[in-house]
């Protein structure tokens, strides 16, 4: 069964994604999610997509947030900032549906790749990515300047 992928481009749709976002990003305060996503959409071209649960069509099961980037390393590509599936909906294909949608967008736009960064301890996510053809191409480093996450 083909699931519908929705774009969260209204306040209501963004707010419906809150549980899946905070499952991935627990440091975020729920009250800050809507303004931050709207700012990212306006300033960075961030797109938030989601899929609803098969058994609860009014419940968001999984989300993905991504941007189109152009870098010296790799040229034009889609970068997936966020991919989250609620634990009660994992292993049902929701995250795969979102990854497939993003891959199709990249192919339709003639982009060079789809990229993402994943926490080093997220082995189930790594298996998902590798099952979709992703490979480990680099290590990611961060210098924390604030202690809010």
C-alpha positions as CSV (number, residue, x, y, z in Angstrom):
1,X,0.0,0.0,0.0
2,X,1.4,3.4,-1.0
3,X,1.3,5.8,1.9
4,X,0.7,9.5,1.4
5,X,3.7,11.8,2.2
6,X,2.5,15.2,3.5
7,X,4.4,18.5,3.6
8,X,4.1,20.3,7.0
9,X,3.7,23.8,5.5
10,X,1.0,25.1,7.9
11,X,1.2,25.8,11.6
12,X,-1.3,23.0,12.3
13,X,0.7,20.4,10.3
14,X,4.0,21.5,12.0
15,X,2.4,21.2,15.4
16,X,1.1,17.7,14.5
17,X,4.7,16.6,14.0
18,X,5.8,17.8,17.5
19,X,5.8,14.3,19.1
20,X,8.0,12.8,16.4
21,X,10.4,15.8,16.5
22,X,10.8,15.7,20.3
23,X,11.4,12.0,20.2
24,X,14.5,12.7,18.1
25,X,15.4,16.1,19.6
26,X,14.4,15.9,23.3
27,X,16.4,19.0,24.2
28,X,13.8,21.1,22.3
29,X,11.0,22.8,24.2
30,X,7.7,22.1,22.5
31,X,6.8,25.8,22.6
32,X,9.9,26.6,20.5
33,X,9.4,24.1,17.7
34,X,6.9,26.0,15.6
35,X,8.8,29.3,15.5
36,X,12.1,27.5,14.9
37,X,10.8,25.4,12.0
38,X,9.0,28.4,10.4
39,X,12.3,30.3,10.6
40,X,14.2,27.4,9.1
41,X,11.7,27.1,6.3
42,X,11.9,30.8,5.5
43,X,15.6,31.3,5.9
44,X,17.1,27.9,5.0
45,X,14.6,26.3,2.7
46,X,14.0,23.5,5.3
47,X,11.2,21.2,4.3
48,X,9.3,19.0,6.8
49,X,7.5,16.0,5.6
50,X,5.5,13.4,7.5
51,X,3.5,10.2,7.1
52,X,0.5,9.2,9.3
53,X,0.0,5.9,11.0
54,X,-2.0,3.3,9.1
55,X,-4.2,2.5,12.0
56,X,-4.6,6.2,13.2
57,X,-4.7,8.5,10.1
58,X,-4.7,11.6,12.3
59,X,-1.5,10.6,14.1
60,X,1.9,11.4,12.7
61,X,4.0,8.3,12.7
62,X,7.3,9.6,11.3
63,X,8.9,12.9,10.1
64,X,11.8,14.0,8.0
65,X,13.3,17.4,7.7
66,X,15.7,18.3,4.9
67,X,17.2,21.0,2.8
68,X,18.7,21.3,-0.6
69,X,22.4,22.4,-0.4
70,X,25.2,23.1,-2.8
71,X,28.7,22.4,-1.4
72,X,32.2,22.2,-2.8
73,X,32.2,18.6,-1.5
74,X,29.5,16.8,-3.4
75,X,27.8,19.7,-5.3
76,X,24.0,19.9,-5.2
77,X,22.4,17.5,-2.8
78,X,19.6,17.0,-0.3
79,X,20.8,17.0,3.3
80,X,18.5,15.3,5.8
81,X,18.6,17.1,9.1
82,X,16.0,15.1,10.9
83,X,14.4,11.7,10.5
84,X,12.3,10.3,13.3
85,X,9.8,7.5,13.7
86,X,7.9,7.2,16.9
87,X,8.9,4.0,18.7
88,X,5.4,2.6,18.6
89,X,5.5,2.9,14.8
90,X,9.0,1.6,14.1
91,X,9.7,-1.4,11.9
92,X,6.5,-0.7,9.8
93,X,8.2,1.0,6.9
94,X,7.3,4.7,7.7
95,X,10.9,5.9,7.8
96,X,11.6,4.0,4.6
97,X,8.7,5.7,2.9
98,X,10.2,9.1,3.8
99,X,13.7,8.1,2.6
100,X,12.3,6.9,-0.7
101,X,10.3,10.1,-1.1
102,X,13.4,12.2,-0.5
103,X,15.5,10.0,-2.9
104,X,12.9,10.4,-5.6
105,X,12.9,14.2,-5.1
106,X,16.7,14.3,-5.4
107,X,16.6,12.2,-8.6
108,X,13.9,14.3,-10.1
109,X,15.9,17.5,-9.4
110,X,19.1,16.0,-10.9
111,X,21.0,16.2,-7.6
112,X,24.2,14.4,-6.9
113,X,23.3,12.7,-3.6
114,X,21.3,12.5,-0.5
115,X,23.3,13.0,2.7
116,X,22.7,12.8,6.4
117,X,24.5,12.6,9.7
118,X,23.6,10.1,12.4
119,X,24.5,9.7,16.0
120,X,27.3,7.1,16.5
121,X,25.1,5.0,18.8
122,X,22.1,4.6,16.6
123,X,22.7,1.2,15.1
124,X,19.1,0.5,14.0
125,X,19.1,3.8,12.1
126,X,22.4,2.9,10.5
127,X,21.0,-0.4,9.3
128,X,18.0,1.4,7.8
129,X,20.3,3.8,5.9
130,X,22.6,1.1,4.7
131,X,19.6,-0.9,3.5
132,X,18.7,2.2,1.4
133,X,22.1,2.4,-0.2
134,X,23.7,4.9,2.1
135,X,27.3,4.3,3.2
136,X,29.6,5.9,5.8
137,X,31.6,8.6,4.0
138,X,33.0,10.7,6.9
139,X,33.0,11.4,10.6
140,X,31.1,14.3,11.9
141,X,32.6,16.6,14.5
142,X,31.0,19.3,16.7
143,X,32.3,22.1,18.9
144,X,29.6,22.9,21.5
145,X,29.4,26.6,22.2
146,X,26.3,26.5,24.4
147,X,25.0,23.9,26.8
148,X,21.3,23.8,25.8
149,X,21.5,20.4,24.2
